Amino acid sequence: MPTHYEFRTVDVFGDGPFSGNPVAVVADAGSIDDASMMRVTRWLNLSETTFLLPPTSDEADYRVRIFTLERELPFAGHPTLGTCHAWLEAGGKARDPNMIVQECGAGLVQIRPQDDRFAFAAPPTIRSGPVEPDTLAEAADVLNIAVADVVDAQWVDNGPGWLGILLRSADAVLALEPKRHRPRRIDIGAVGPYPEGPIAFELRAFFSDHNGILVEDPVTGSLNASVAQWLIGSGRAPESYLAAQGTRLGRSGRIHVDCSDGEIWIGGRTVTAVTGAIEVQNY
């Protein structure tokens, strides 16, 4: 029999109305099976949909499962902040209101309120270090640039599979016109510095979908987290900075990066844009 579930769409990392990256959050989803979670995700057609569940860890306040249009992810950034926002708005009570603990496929993630936004502690990367020459050449080909245009490259994978590409400037990142078809899966994050001003870096995130089409994500918390670990760790970025993403898509994503006590926090605004109920029937 169909069951109705409380539902919210939350705009994350925006700098104004409808300017960030939306995530759909389905509450009390413990009775929804895996196939139906994927079906709902594909029907909503957002980059991610999340499903709230009771935690299995005594240390967590809630558990979340994160789905893209093609697979379940162990962790993703903007769904983490959007889900926390929706859980609290739906009446969730944290053990410690100053430090909320989310359980997900990657383990436990700390989330803290920061004025008008939330921030999550960047999880450790599961793959880092130099990029193989053949892989770098492939990434450059996908981005339609020469390998010589790449200042540096590194694996910055904290779950989704990111390959980080550092270009000379924010303008070079904004000028990218990548190929639109890529049969083999690839996840590329491009980053470039601004010469001055309140925004330090521009980022763009590209990944292949299940149809082999290269898609650009508006604002990507996981990428910003691992890129911050890379750039701060290599001395290319200060311990606190503001990044932009989504500019070429008409968005104004703003990501606040702060490194305190050796831990990197990725923050952004969260605003509920849609509320209601969704009817789901397991098959």
C-alpha positions in Angstrom: 0.0 0.0 0.0 1.2 3.5 -0.7 2.5 5.5 2.3 2.9 9.3 2.6 6.2 10.7 3.8 7.1 14.2 4.9 9.2 15.8 2.1 11.3 18.9 1.8 13.5 20.4 -0.9 16.3 22.5 0.6 18.5 25.0 -1.3 22.1 24.6 -0.1 25.1 26.9 -0.5 23.0 29.7 -2.2 23.7 33.4 -1.9 20.0 34.3 -2.5 16.7 32.8 -3.4 17.0 29.6 -5.6 20.7 30.2 -6.2 22.4 27.1 -4.7 22.0 23.4 -5.2 18.7 21.8 -4.2 18.4 18.4 -2.4 15.2 16.5 -1.8 14.9 15.1 1.7 12.3 12.3 2.6 11.7 11.9 6.3 11.0 8.7 8.3 12.0 6.6 5.3 12.7 3.4 7.2 10.0 1.4 5.4 11.0 2.5 1.9 13.0 -0.2 0.1 16.1 0.4 -2.0 14.5 0.1 -5.4 11.8 2.6 -4.4 14.4 5.0 -3.1 16.2 4.9 -6.5 12.8 5.3 -8.3 11.9 8.3 -6.3 15.4 9.8 -6.9 15.2 9.4 -10.6 11.7 10.8 -10.8 12.6 13.9 -8.8 15.6 14.3 -11.2 17.7 16.3 -8.8 21.4 15.6 -8.4 20.7 13.9 -5.0 17.8 12.8 -2.9 18.3 11.7 0.7 16.3 9.5 3.0 16.2 10.0 6.7 16.4 6.9 9.0 16.9 6.2 12.7 20.7 5.9 13.5 22.3 2.6 14.1 25.2 4.2 16.0 24.8 5.4 19.6 26.9 8.4 18.7 24.7 9.6 15.8 21.6 11.8 15.9 20.2 10.5 12.7 21.1 8.3 9.7 20.9 9.3 6.0 21.1 7.4 2.7 22.2 9.5 -0.2 21.1 8.6 -3.8 22.1 10.2 -7.1 20.3 9.4 -10.3 22.5 6.3 -10.9 23.8 5.1 -7.5 24.0 5.4 -3.7 26.8 7.5 -2.4 28.6 7.0 1.0 28.9 10.8 1.4 28.0 14.0 -0.3 28.4 17.6 0.9 25.3 19.6 0.0 23.0 16.6 0.8 24.6 16.5 4.3 23.9 20.1 5.1 20.4 20.0 3.5 19.4 16.8 5.3 20.6 18.2 8.6 18.5 21.4 8.0 15.4 19.3 7.1 15.9 16.9 10.1 16.0 19.8 12.5 13.1 21.6 10.8 11.0 18.4 11.1 11.6 18.4 14.9 14.8 16.5 15.2 16.6 17.0 18.5 20.4 16.7 18.7 22.1 15.4 21.8 24.4 18.4 21.5 22.8 21.4 19.7 26.3 22.8 19.1 27.5 19.6 17.3 25.1 17.4 15.3 26.3 14.0 14.3 25.1 12.4 11.0 25.5 8.7 10.2 26.0 7.9 6.5 27.8 5.4 4.4 31.1 7.1 5.1 30.7 6.8 8.8 30.0 9.6 11.3 30.0 13.3 10.1 30.0 16.2 12.5 27.8 19.2 11.6 27.8 22.5 13.5 25.6 25.6 13.3 27.4 28.7 12.2 25.4 31.9 12.4 23.0 31.7 9.3 24.5 28.5 8.0 25.7 24.9 8.8 29.1 23.5 8.3 30.3 19.8 8.1 33.7 18.5 9.1 35.5 17.3 5.9 35.8 13.5 5.9 39.2 12.0 5.1 39.9 11.2 1.5 39.8 7.5 0.5 42.2 8.3 -2.4 44.7 11.0 -2.7 48.1 11.7 -4.2 49.4 12.2 -7.7 47.4 11.4 -10.9 48.7 8.9 -13.4 49.9 10.6 -16.7 47.3 8.6 -18.7 44.5 9.7 -16.4 45.6 13.3 -16.5 45.7 13.2 -20.3 42.2 11.8 -20.3 40.9 14.4 -17.9 42.5 17.2 -20.0 40.9 15.8 -23.1 37.5 15.7 -21.4 37.9 19.4 -20.4 39.1 20.3 -23.9 42.4 21.7 -22.7 46.1 20.8 -23.0 47.9 19.0 -20.3 50.3 22.0 -20.2 47.3 24.1 -19.0 47.1 22.1 -15.8 49.1 23.7 -12.9 48.6 20.6 -10.7 46.4 17.5 -10.4 45.6 15.2 -7.5 43.2 12.6 -6.5 40.8 14.2 -4.0 38.3 11.4 -3.6 36.2 11.4 -0.4 33.5 9.1 -1.8 32.2 10.3 -5.2 35.6 9.7 -6.9 36.9 13.3 -7.5 40.0 14.0 -9.6 41.2 17.6 -8.8 42.5 19.8 -11.6 44.1 23.1 -10.7 44.2 25.7 -13.4 46.0 29.1 -13.5 43.0 31.3 -12.8 39.3 31.5 -12.0 38.8 32.8 -15.6 40.4 29.7 -17.0 37.9 27.6 -15.0 34.9 29.6 -16.1 36.1 29.4 -19.8 36.1 25.5 -19.8 33.9 24.0 -22.5 34.2 20.3 -21.7 33.1 17.5 -24.0 29.5 16.4 -23.4 29.7 12.7 -23.9 32.0 10.4 -21.9 31.0 6.7 -22.0 33.5 5.8 -19.2 32.7 7.3 -15.8 34.8 10.2 -14.8 34.5 12.8 -11.9 36.5 16.0 -12.4 36.7 19.0 -10.2 38.4 22.1 -11.7 39.6 24.9 -9.5 41.3 28.2 -10.2 42.2 31.3 -8.0 40.9 34.8 -8.3 43.6 37.5 -8.2 41.9 39.4 -5.4 38.5 40.1 -3.8 36.3 38.4 -1.3 36.1 35.1 -3.3 39.4 33.2 -3.4 38.6 30.3 -5.8 36.1 29.3 -8.5 35.2 25.7 -8.8 33.3 23.6 -11.4 32.4 19.9 -11.0 31.8 17.5 -13.9 30.8 13.9 -13.9 29.4 11.3 -16.3 25.8 10.2 -15.7 24.4 6.7 -16.4 23.8 7.7 -20.0 27.4 8.6 -20.6 26.6 12.4 -20.7 28.9 14.8 -18.9 26.9 16.8 -16.3 27.9 19.9 -14.4 26.9 20.0 -10.7 25.8 23.5 -9.5 27.5 23.4 -6.1 29.4 20.5 -4.7 30.2 20.2 -1.0 32.2 17.0 -1.2 34.5 18.5 -3.9 35.0 21.7 -2.0 35.9 19.6 1.1 38.6 17.5 -0.6 39.9 20.4 -2.7 40.3 22.5 0.5 42.3 19.7 2.1 44.5 19.7 -0.9 45.0 23.4 -1.3 45.4 24.2 2.3 47.7 21.3 2.9 49.9 22.3 0.0 50.0 26.0 1.1 48.0 27.2 -2.0 45.1 28.5 0.1 44.7 30.3 3.4 43.1 28.5 6.3 39.9 30.4 5.8 38.4 31.4 2.5 35.3 31.8 0.4 34.8 29.8 -2.8 32.3 30.2 -5.6 30.6 27.6 -7.8 27.8 27.4 -10.2 28.6 30.7 -12.0 28.4 29.2 -15.5 25.0 27.7 -14.6 23.5 30.9 -13.4 23.8 30.0 -9.8 25.7 31.9 -7.0 27.0 29.1 -4.8 29.1 30.3 -1.9 31.1 27.9 0.1 32.8 29.0 3.4 36.0 27.1 4.1 37.5 27.2 7.6 40.4 25.2 9.0 40.4 25.2 12.8 42.4 22.9 15.1 43.6 21.0 12.1 40.1 20.1 10.9 38.5 21.6 7.7 34.9 22.8 7.9 32.7 23.4 4.8 29.8 25.7 5.4 26.9 27.2 3.5 23.4 28.6 3.9 20.4 26.2 3.8 16.9 27.3 3.0 13.7 25.2 2.6 12.2 25.9 -0.8 9.4 23.2 -0.9 7.5 21.4 1.8 4.8 18.7 1.5 4.3 15.0 1.4 5.4 12.3 -1.1 3.6 9.1 -1.8 5.8 6.0 -2.1 4.7 2.4 -2.8 7.3 -0.3 -2.5 7.6 -2.8 -5.3 
